[in-house]
Amino acid sequence: MPQPKLQETLSYWSTTFNGSIENNCVSFNNDIASGSIKGEVFSDDLYLLKFDVFLHNDLSDLGKNLVNDSEYVNFLFGQQEVNASKYIAFDLERRIDLRGVVVSNDKKSLNWFQPAKVPLKLLLLKVSEENFFRLVNKSESLKKSIEKEKSFTQFDSLDPVMLGTLLRMFEIDDPIYGKELMEHCANYLITLTMSKLSVNSIDNDDSSLNMNALFHARQLIIDKKGADIPIEFLAKESGMSVSRLRLLFKTFFEVPIYQFQQQIRLEESKKLLLKGDKTQAMIAMDLGFSTSSHFTAVFKKYYGYTPKEFKKNQND
């Protein structure tokens, strides 16, 4: 039974957040974070962790030293909240903005960075390898793309039914049938995910194959702080055509590349404004805006207030 591993995992999170454990639930409300992490074991083949956390300070390497339950495949679901600083990762050497589902048998510990002041709602389903590959073997296309003896990590967006089921799992509060409802929803999410991955592979959608390349392109933009990197350069670095990169980037991250670059630039501008060692004109020039007035116009259109108003409000 996975119960001992669940207990070890909950103990890890209790230590991390200085919380207390009761009835397979870690609760905390302190200077580190507030919220809860609930665990539930359904069978030898399935258990889950449900995260509803709000950090008061940035934390890195969350989950780095979790129990190694490599005989289980991870299904990690994140609610679709637009926030350029929200990252989840399965030790992929770069951060993934999770607004969908990651399916992985990565033998390393689950590890992520979480910024402060951003609500974190994640559902981690642990499915036994035996049951997972029973589902894989139903699809000829998945059998070709997912091999049992090899490490794999696949990503997909959430369709409306998947998102609705995920939201429902955070709303279930039935003292009598809650566990049964949760188990049915969990199995439904797993099946929906496998079906979506299968359909994509049948349609020759190579999104999963291009996943790391997509994240590489995205990380290049973040590392360059949103600088206007030519799309041709990003495509070459990612090993894709320009048209394919544009299509997949918008499909997965739900924002065009140029718009994402602008979001990152504006987030960086906030940091520089608060730091206070550069003028607004210098910040505009450093981040590639044509003029200071152009920077002000873009900033106000995106946030609803000017850079000066932002800085004044933060200092008040």
Phi, psi and chi 1 to 4 in degrees:
 res  aa     phi    psi   chi1   chi2   chi3   chi4
   1 MET       -  145.9  -74.2  -70.7  -70.8      -
   2 PRO   -79.3    0.5   27.4  -34.8      -      -
   3 GLN   -54.6  -46.2 -175.0   68.3   38.6      -
   4 PRO   -59.8  -37.2  -24.7   36.1      -      -
   5 LYS   -70.4  -36.2  -68.2 -176.3  177.4 -180.0
   6 LEU   -62.8  -43.7  174.3   61.3      -      -
   7 GLN   -63.0  -39.7  -67.9  -56.9  -44.0      -
   8 GLU   -65.5  -39.6 -173.3  175.2  -14.9      -
   9 THR   -65.5  -45.7  -59.7      -      -      -
  10 LEU   -63.5  -35.4  -68.2  175.8      -      -
  11 SER   -63.5  -39.3  178.2      -      -      -
  12 TYR   -60.1  -47.8  164.8   83.3      -      -
  13 TRP   -69.4  -33.4  -71.4  113.8      -      -
  14 SER   -62.5  -41.8  178.7      -      -      -
  15 THR   -66.7  -42.9  -58.7      -      -      -
  16 THR   -59.9  -43.7  -60.3      -      -      -
  17 PHE  -104.6    9.3  -67.4  125.7      -      -
  18 ASN    52.8   50.4 -167.4   21.9      -      -
  19 GLY  -109.4 -171.7      -      -      -      -
  20 SER  -125.6  151.3   58.2      -      -      -
  21 ILE  -112.0  130.8  -55.8  175.5      -      -
  22 GLU  -151.9  127.2 -175.6  176.1   -6.7      -
  23 ASN    53.8   49.8  -63.8  -33.9      -      -
  24 ASN    60.1   31.7  -75.1  -16.2      -      -
  25 CYS  -136.5  128.1  178.2      -      -      -
  26 VAL   -95.0  123.6  179.3      -      -      -
  27 SER  -118.5  145.4  -59.7      -      -      -
  28 PHE  -156.4  147.9   37.6   88.2      -      -
  29 ASN  -158.0   89.8 -174.0    9.8      -      -
  30 ASN  -151.3 -164.9   49.6   48.5      -      -
  31 ASP   -68.6  -21.3  -66.6  -20.4      -      -
  32 ILE   -80.4  -52.0  -57.8  172.4      -      -
  33 ALA  -166.6  166.2      -      -      -      -
  34 SER  -130.9  149.9   56.4      -      -      -
  35 GLY   136.4 -155.6      -      -      -      -
  36 SER  -153.3  157.3   64.3      -      -      -
  37 ILE  -131.9  113.4  -58.5  169.9      -      -
  38 LYS  -105.8  136.7  -62.1  179.9  179.8  179.1
  39 GLY  -114.7  151.0      -      -      -      -
  40 GLU  -150.7  128.9 -167.6   73.7   70.3      -
  41 VAL  -104.1  126.7  174.2      -      -      -
  42 PHE  -103.7  -37.3  -57.9  112.6      -      -
  43 SER  -166.2 -178.0   67.4      -      -      -
  44 ASP   -62.3  -23.9  -71.5   -8.9      -      -
  45 ASP   -94.8  -11.3  -68.7  -38.6      -      -
  46 LEU  -153.8  128.3  177.2   63.7      -      -
  47 TYR  -146.6  168.5   71.6  103.5      -      -
  48 LEU  -142.2  162.2   67.5   74.7      -      -
  49 LEU  -131.1  130.5  -71.2  163.6      -      -
  50 LYS  -117.8  115.1 -171.7  166.9   59.5  171.7
  51 PHE  -100.5  127.2  -64.1   79.1      -      -
  52 ASP  -135.8   89.6 -168.9   -9.9      -      -
  53 VAL  -130.0  144.4  178.4      -      -      -
  54 PHE  -131.6  110.9 -171.8   86.8      -      -
  55 LEU   -84.0  145.3  -66.4 -176.3      -      -
  56 HIS   -97.1  -11.9  -56.7  -55.8      -      -
  57 ASN  -144.2  150.9  -64.5  -73.0      -      -
  58 ASP   -59.9  140.0  -67.1   -5.3      -      -
  59 LEU  -133.3  135.5  -73.1 -179.0      -      -
  60 SER  -109.9  162.8  -62.0      -      -      -
  61 ASP    58.7   33.7  -65.9  -30.5      -      -
  62 LEU   -66.0  129.9  -71.2  172.5      -      -
  63 GLY    85.0    5.4      -      -      -      -
  64 LYS   -61.6  -36.2 -175.2  175.4 -177.8  179.0
  65 ASN  -109.2   30.2  -62.3  -48.9      -      -
  66 LEU   -66.0  160.5  -82.2  176.1      -      -
  67 VAL   -58.7  141.5   56.5      -      -      -
  68 ASN   -86.7  102.1 -179.9   15.4      -      -
  69 ASP  -113.8   63.6   53.3   -2.4      -      -
  70 SER   -66.5  -10.8   56.4      -      -      -
  71 GLU   -81.7    3.6   66.2  -90.3   30.4      -
  72 TYR  -116.1  147.9  -73.7   86.2      -      -
  73 VAL   -99.5  136.6  174.9      -      -      -
  74 ASN   -91.0  131.6  -60.3  -69.9      -      -
  75 PHE  -116.5  106.3  -76.6   66.7      -      -
  76 LEU  -108.0  116.1 -178.0   64.4      -      -
  77 PHE  -108.6  133.1  -64.0   85.0      -      -
  78 GLY  -122.3  139.4      -      -      -      -
  79 GLN   -70.1  149.6  -68.9 -169.7   22.1      -
  80 GLN   -84.2   87.6  -65.5  174.4  -53.4      -
  81 GLU  -115.2  129.5  -64.3  178.8   15.7      -
  82 VAL   -78.4  111.0  178.1      -      -      -
  83 ASN  -157.0  117.4 -172.4  -66.6      -      -
  84 ALA   -67.2  -11.9      -      -      -      -
  85 SER  -105.8    9.1  -61.5      -      -      -
  86 LYS   -97.3  114.4 -178.9  177.4  178.8 -178.1
  87 TYR  -129.1  140.8  -57.9  105.3      -      -
  88 ILE  -129.7  144.3  -51.3  -63.4      -      -
  89 ALA  -147.8  144.1      -      -      -      -
  90 PHE  -102.7   62.9  -87.1   92.9      -      -
  91 ASP    47.2   46.0  -96.2  -17.8      -      -
  92 LEU   -93.5   10.6  -67.2  179.3      -      -
  93 GLU    67.9    7.8  -61.4  178.8   -4.7      -
  94 ARG  -156.0  159.5   61.0 -178.7   65.3   92.7
  95 ARG   -90.5  141.7  -68.3  169.3  179.3  169.0
  96 ILE  -111.7  128.9  -56.1  170.0      -      -
  97 ASP   -79.8  105.9 -175.4    2.2      -      -
  98 LEU   -87.2  105.5 -179.7   63.3      -      -
  99 ARG  -130.3   54.3  -69.9 -174.3  -72.6  165.2
 100 GLY  -179.9 -137.3      -      -      -      -
 101 VAL  -133.5  135.2   54.6      -      -      -
 102 VAL  -109.0  129.6  172.5      -      -      -
 103 VAL  -115.0  122.1 -178.8      -      -      -
 104 SER  -149.8  144.9  174.7      -      -      -
 105 ASN  -111.7   22.8   70.5  -21.1      -      -
 106 ASP   -50.1  127.5 -162.8  -42.5      -      -
 107 LYS   -75.7  -13.1  -56.0  -56.0 -179.4 -177.0
 108 LYS   -82.6  165.7  -62.4  180.0 -179.4  179.2
 109 SER   -69.1  150.3  -60.3      -      -      -
 110 LEU   -66.7  130.4  176.8   62.2      -      -
 111 ASN  -143.7  130.1  179.7   25.3      -      -
 112 TRP  -149.9  164.4   75.5   77.8      -      -
 113 PHE  -106.1  138.6  162.5   83.5      -      -
 114 GLN  -132.9  121.4  173.6   62.5   17.9      -
 115 PRO   -75.6  158.3   29.3  -34.9      -      -
 116 ALA   -74.1  158.1      -      -      -      -
 117 LYS    66.6   19.2  -45.9  -58.5 -178.3 -176.5
 118 VAL  -121.7  117.0  178.9      -      -      -
 119 PRO   -58.3  132.2  -21.8   33.5      -      -
 120 LEU  -114.4  114.3  172.5   68.2      -      -
 121 LYS  -125.7  108.3  -73.9 -163.7  173.2 -176.5
 122 LEU  -128.1  148.6  -64.0  175.7      -      -
 123 LEU  -123.1  120.2  177.8   69.8      -      -
 124 LEU  -110.8  110.5  178.1   58.4      -      -
 125 LEU   -98.6  131.5  -60.4  179.5      -      -
 126 LYS  -108.4  113.9  -63.4  -80.9 -167.0  174.1
 127 VAL  -113.2  131.2 -177.3      -      -      -
 128 SER   -59.8  145.8   68.6      -      -      -
 129 GLU   -57.1  -38.5  -81.9 -164.9  -23.0      -
 130 GLU   -60.2  -47.7 -179.3 -180.0   -2.6      -
 131 ASN   -71.4  -36.7 -164.4   42.2      -      -
 132 PHE   -60.2  -48.5  175.9   76.7      -      -
 133 PHE   -75.7  -17.4  -78.9   99.8      -      -
 134 ARG   -63.0  -39.7  178.0 -175.1   65.1   80.2
 135 LEU   -73.1  -40.8  -65.0  172.1      -      -
 136 VAL   -58.8  -43.0  167.7      -      -      -
 137 ASN   -69.2   -9.4  -70.1  -26.1      -      -
 138 LYS   -76.7  -19.3  -71.5  177.0  175.1  -72.0
 139 SER  -116.0  118.5  167.0      -      -      -
 140 GLU   -62.0  -35.6  -69.7  -60.7  -38.1      -
 141 SER   -70.8  -37.9   56.3      -      -      -
 142 LEU   -70.5  -33.4  -74.5 -178.0      -      -
 143 LYS   -60.4  -29.6  -74.9  166.2   65.0  175.9
 144 LYS   -80.4  -30.0  -64.8  176.6 -177.5  177.2
 145 SER   -97.8  -17.5   61.3      -      -      -
 146 ILE  -124.7  112.7  -60.2  177.4      -      -
 147 GLU  -107.3  136.5  -62.0 -178.6   41.0      -
 148 LYS   -61.5  -39.3 -170.4  170.5 -175.7  178.1
 149 GLU   -88.5    3.5  -57.8  -56.4  -37.4      -
 150 LYS  -117.9  151.3  -66.5 -175.7  178.5 -179.8
 151 SER   -72.9  138.9  178.0      -      -      -
 152 PHE  -142.9  150.5   62.4   83.3      -      -
 153 THR  -144.0  119.6  -58.5      -      -      -
 154 GLN  -122.6  148.5  -60.7 -149.4    9.5      -
 155 PHE  -128.7  144.8  173.5   87.0      -      -
 156 ASP  -150.5  156.5 -146.5  -33.5      -      -
 157 SER   -79.3  167.9   56.9      -      -      -
 158 LEU   -97.5  128.0  -60.0 -179.7      -      -
 159 ASP   -82.6  171.7   63.0   28.3      -      -
 160 PRO   -56.5  -37.1  -28.3   36.6      -      -
 161 VAL   -68.6  -42.5  177.3      -      -      -
 162 MET   -63.0  -45.2  -65.2  168.2   72.6      -
 163 LEU   -63.7  -41.4  179.5   57.7      -      -
 164 GLY   -62.2  -39.8      -      -      -      -
 165 THR   -67.2  -40.3  -54.4      -      -      -
 166 LEU   -61.8  -46.7  177.1   61.6      -      -
 167 LEU   -61.4  -39.1  -66.8  172.6      -      -
 168 ARG   -61.3  -36.3  174.6   68.4  178.3  123.2
 169 MET   -66.8  -24.3  -67.3 -172.5   73.4      -
 170 PHE   -86.3   -9.2  -80.4   90.3      -      -
 171 GLU  -101.2  -17.1  -64.6  170.5   -8.8      -
 172 ILE   -62.0  124.6  -67.6  173.3      -      -
 173 ASP  -148.4   60.8 -173.4   21.7      -      -
 174 ASP  -113.0  113.1 -172.8  -40.0      -      -
 175 PRO   -66.0  -18.3   24.8  -34.0      -      -
 176 ILE   -99.9  -51.9  -59.6  174.8      -      -
 177 TYR  -110.9   12.1  -61.9  108.6      -      -
 178 GLY   -57.5  -45.5      -      -      -      -
 179 LYS   -65.1  -41.8 -175.8  171.3 -178.7  176.8
 180 GLU   -64.1  -41.9  -75.5   74.1   12.4      -
 181 LEU   -62.9  -42.6  -73.3  169.2      -      -
 182 MET   -64.3  -41.5 -166.4   74.7   69.9      -
 183 GLU   -64.9  -43.8 -177.5  176.6    7.6      -
 184 HIS   -62.8  -42.8  -76.9  -61.7      -      -
 185 CYS   -63.5  -40.6  -74.0      -      -      -
 186 ALA   -62.3  -47.8      -      -      -      -
 187 ASN   -64.5  -35.2  -79.4  -50.1      -      -
 188 TYR   -64.4  -44.0 -170.1   40.0      -      -
 189 LEU   -62.3  -41.9  -93.8  179.2      -      -
 190 ILE   -61.9  -46.7  -68.2  165.6      -      -
 191 THR   -66.0  -41.3  -53.3      -      -      -
 192 LEU   -61.2  -41.0  -73.9  171.4      -      -
 193 THR   -64.2  -46.8  -59.0      -      -      -
 194 MET   -62.6  -39.9  -61.5  -59.0  -70.1      -
 195 SER   -62.7  -43.2  175.7      -      -      -
 196 LYS   -65.9  -43.3 -159.0  163.5 -172.4  -74.2
 197 LEU   -62.4  -39.5  -68.6  174.1      -      -
 198 SER   -65.5  -46.0  177.0      -      -      -
 199 VAL   -61.7  -43.6  169.6      -      -      -
 200 ASN   -60.6  -41.0  -72.8  -15.8      -      -
 201 SER   -71.0  -34.3   57.9      -      -      -
 202 ILE   -64.3  -39.1  -69.2  172.9      -      -
 203 ASP   -80.0   10.9  -68.2  -20.2      -      -
 204 ASN    59.2   31.2  -65.6  -42.0      -      -
 205 ASP   -80.2  107.0 -177.0  -16.9      -      -
 206 ASP   -89.7   29.6   59.6  -11.6      -      -
 207 SER   -59.7  -41.4   55.2      -      -      -
 208 SER   -66.1  -35.4   61.5      -      -      -
 209 LEU   -68.4  -31.5  -62.7  177.7      -      -
 210 ASN   -92.5    4.0  -76.8  -39.5      -      -
 211 MET   -57.9  -53.0 -173.8 -175.4   70.1      -
 212 ASN   -62.4  -35.3  -77.3  -14.7      -      -
 213 ALA   -65.0  -39.9      -      -      -      -
 214 LEU   -62.5  -46.4  -85.0  178.1      -      -
 215 PHE   -65.9  -31.0  -62.9  139.5      -      -
 216 HIS   -64.7  -45.4  178.7   58.1      -      -
 217 ALA   -61.4  -42.9      -      -      -      -
 218 ARG   -63.9  -41.1 -172.8 -178.9 -174.9  -77.7
 219 GLN   -68.3  -33.9 -166.8   63.3   38.5      -
 220 LEU   -59.6  -41.5  -77.2  173.6      -      -
 221 ILE   -64.2  -43.6  -65.6  171.3      -      -
 222 ILE   -65.3  -43.8  -66.2  172.2      -      -
 223 ASP   -62.5  -33.8  -69.1  -16.3      -      -
 224 LYS   -88.1    7.6  -65.4  -66.1 -175.6 -179.8
 225 LYS    56.7   38.2  -56.1 -174.1 -172.8  -53.3
 226 GLY    80.9    9.4      -      -      -      -
 227 ALA   -55.5  152.9      -      -      -      -
 228 ASP   -74.7   74.9 -169.6   16.2      -      -
 229 ILE   -75.1  130.6  -53.8  172.8      -      -
 230 PRO   -58.2  136.7  -23.3   33.5      -      -
 231 ILE   -62.4  -29.1 -176.7  108.4      -      -
 232 GLU   -63.5  -37.7  -67.4   78.6   10.7      -
 233 PHE   -67.4  -44.7  174.1   80.2      -      -
 234 LEU   -61.5  -41.2  -70.6  173.0      -      -
 235 ALA   -64.5  -43.5      -      -      -      -
 236 LYS   -63.5  -43.4 -177.5  178.4  179.3 -179.6
 237 GLU   -65.0  -27.5  -71.5  -67.7  -56.6      -
 238 SER   -93.9   -7.6  -55.4      -      -      -
 239 GLY    71.5   29.9      -      -      -      -
 240 MET  -129.9  163.9  -75.0 -174.8  -82.9      -
 241 SER   -74.6  160.4   67.0      -      -      -
 242 VAL   -59.4  -45.3  169.1      -      -      -
 243 SER   -64.9  -39.1   59.4      -      -      -
 244 ARG   -67.8  -41.0 -170.1   62.1  176.1  160.5
 245 LEU   -62.9  -45.2  176.1   58.9      -      -
 246 ARG   -58.7  -46.2  -80.7 -159.5  179.6  103.9
 247 LEU   -64.7  -50.7  173.8   62.9      -      -
 248 LEU   -69.3  -36.6  -69.3 -179.5      -      -
 249 PHE   -61.6  -47.0 -162.7   97.4      -      -
 250 LYS   -67.7  -36.1 -174.0  174.5 -178.5 -179.5
 251 THR   -64.5  -47.6  -62.9      -      -      -
 252 PHE   -78.6  -45.5  -80.4  125.1      -      -
 253 PHE   -98.0   -0.6  -57.1  125.2      -      -
 254 GLU    57.5   31.6  -60.8 -179.1  -19.4      -
 255 VAL  -156.9  137.0   61.8      -      -      -
 256 PRO   -62.3  156.2  -18.6   30.8      -      -
 257 ILE   -58.0  -45.7  -72.0  179.8      -      -
 258 TYR   -63.4  -34.8   73.8   88.2      -      -
 259 GLN   -71.5  -37.3 -170.5  174.3  -30.1      -
 260 PHE   -64.9  -41.5  178.9   72.2      -      -
 261 GLN   -57.9  -41.5  -71.8  176.1  -46.1      -
 262 GLN   -67.0  -39.3 -173.8  156.5  -77.1      -
 263 GLN   -59.2  -44.4  -71.1  174.2   -1.0      -
 264 ILE   -65.5  -40.6  -64.0  -60.8      -      -
 265 ARG   -60.8  -43.4  -78.5 -161.1  -66.4  172.4
 266 LEU   -68.3  -37.7  -69.3  172.5      -      -
 267 GLU   -63.6  -40.1  -71.7  -64.6  -41.2      -
 268 GLU   -65.9  -36.9 -178.7   63.3   22.0      -
 269 SER   -63.6  -35.2   73.2      -      -      -
 270 LYS   -61.4  -44.1  -81.8 -172.1  170.1 -176.7
 271 LYS   -61.9  -42.5  -62.7  176.0 -175.2  177.0
 272 LEU   -69.1  -36.8  -65.4  174.3      -      -
 273 LEU   -62.9  -42.1  -74.3  166.3      -      -
 274 LEU   -71.6  -32.5  -68.0  177.3      -      -
 275 LYS   -63.9  -40.3 -167.6  174.2 -178.9 -179.0
 276 GLY    81.5    8.6      -      -      -      -
 277 ASP   -98.2    6.4   58.1  -10.1      -      -
 278 LYS  -134.7  147.5  -69.3 -173.4  176.9 -177.6
 279 THR   -74.9  165.1   66.3      -      -      -
 280 GLN   -61.2  -37.6 -175.2  173.4  -48.7      -
 281 ALA   -65.3  -39.6      -      -      -      -
 282 MET   -66.3  -41.2  -67.2  169.2   65.4      -
 283 ILE   -63.4  -43.3  -68.2  172.1      -      -
 284 ALA   -59.3  -43.4      -      -      -      -
 285 MET   -67.4  -44.8 -179.2  179.0  -64.0      -
 286 ASP   -60.8  -35.2  -72.9  -11.7      -      -
 287 LEU   -94.6    5.4  -64.7  179.0      -      -
 288 GLY    87.6   14.0      -      -      -      -
 289 PHE   -79.0  146.0  -68.4   96.0      -      -
 290 SER   -65.3  -39.8   55.9      -      -      -
 291 THR  -145.5  168.9   62.7      -      -      -
 292 SER   -64.6  -36.9 -179.5      -      -      -
 293 SER   -69.0  -34.6   58.4      -      -      -
 294 HIS   -64.8  -42.7  175.5 -132.2      -      -
 295 PHE   -59.8  -44.8  166.2   52.3      -      -
 296 THR   -61.8  -43.1  -61.4      -      -      -
 297 ALA   -64.9  -43.4      -      -      -      -
 298 VAL   -67.5  -43.2  172.4      -      -      -
 299 PHE   -59.3  -47.8 -167.3   99.6      -      -
 300 LYS   -66.7  -38.0 -175.3  173.2 -177.1  179.4
 301 LYS   -63.6  -37.6 -177.7  178.0 -179.9 -179.6
 302 TYR   -79.5  -43.0 -170.1   78.3      -      -
 303 TYR  -102.5  -20.7  -67.9  115.6      -      -
 304 GLY    92.5    4.7      -      -      -      -
 305 TYR  -151.5  160.8   42.0   79.7      -      -
 306 THR   -82.2  165.2   66.4      -      -      -
 307 PRO   -58.2  -39.4  -27.2   36.1      -      -
 308 LYS   -64.5  -42.0  -73.6 -176.3  178.6  179.3
 309 GLU   -64.4  -39.3  -69.4  169.7  -19.7      -
 310 PHE   -61.5  -48.5  164.6   73.9      -      -
 311 LYS   -65.0  -40.0 -168.5  170.2 -178.4  178.3
 312 LYS   -64.4  -44.0 -178.1  178.3 -176.8  -62.6
 313 ASN   -64.6  -35.1  -69.5  -23.4      -      -
 314 GLN   -72.1  -28.9  -64.7  -62.4  -50.1      -
 315 ASN   -88.2  -16.8  -68.2  -30.3      -      -
 316 ASP   -70.7      -  -73.3  -13.9      -      -
